[in-house]
Amino acid sequence: MFLVSKIFWLVAQPLSFSFFAVLAGLLASAFGLRRIGAVLGGLGALVLFISLFTTAGPYALQALEDRFPRPAPPASLSCVIVLGGAFENEVTAGRGGIELNQAADRFIETVRLAKRYPEARILVSGGDGSISGAYDGDAQASTAFFEALDIGADRVIREENSRTTFENARYTKDLLAENGLSQCALVTSAYHMPRSVALFRTNGIDVLPWPTDYRTSGKAGLGLDFTQPSLNAQLTTTAAKEWTGLVAYYLLGRTTTMLPAP
């Protein structure tokens, strides 16, 4: 299922879909199926235009980010669960050091919570999510990161086998039980929080959603935008992936609701 989902997304993400739709349209036209070719080519061009020159992607992503507002700090926490996806492990493997990507806020916010709640354990969930499986996952890569910021190794629990959000929740459940932990905050990107919460709740894990890594201003509306096509395409791809994941997990029976309530 992991490999199938990876291959599917390589083809289904908006820019790839646009390319393959136009290519299929050209091939159909070359074989005399001009009407079908025109429909496919037009569909590819439409998806490309929406991705590059409208705010549809940011607007759809914003809806996910707004689903779970950050709560007031609780009096205490026994643990902080942080989902991987913030380390550039391929770059780190080639160049050394500690390389973070756009989702670095997940671990920065985790450190902030760790300082505020010094009694809390930190559970890092994230194995190698690459197709090759040749790199360290975020749980392993985070060791040097926490050491550099004076977070003791005795506070950190590493879940190193998960490759998807579904596996994050399933494997984390076992580690929480083994360590007798409850009353946990869940730290991940705000747009990723609905899917994460749905999966954790389905696995019987009650978490305090603690969103971070916002990608939108919270003020996006629907309209045309010719000023930042590359950013629009990036946000559209992220939004499409999350909404697709929400629908897919629900249809596969991996969650009990498509869009969980706050």
Secondary structure, DSSP 4 states (H G I P E B T S, - for coil): -HHHHHHHHHHHSHHHHHHHHHHHHHHHHHTT-HHHHHHHHHHHHHHHHHHHHBSHHHHHHHHHHTTSPPPPPPS--SEEEEES--B-HHHHHHH-S--B-GGGHHHHHHHHHHHH-TT-EEEEE----SSS--S--HHHHHHHHHHHTT--GGGEEEE----SHHHHHHHHHHHHHHHT--SEEEEEEGGGHHHHHHHHHHTT--EEEEEE---S-S---SSB--S-HHHHHHHHHHHHHHHHHHHHHHHTTS-S-SS---
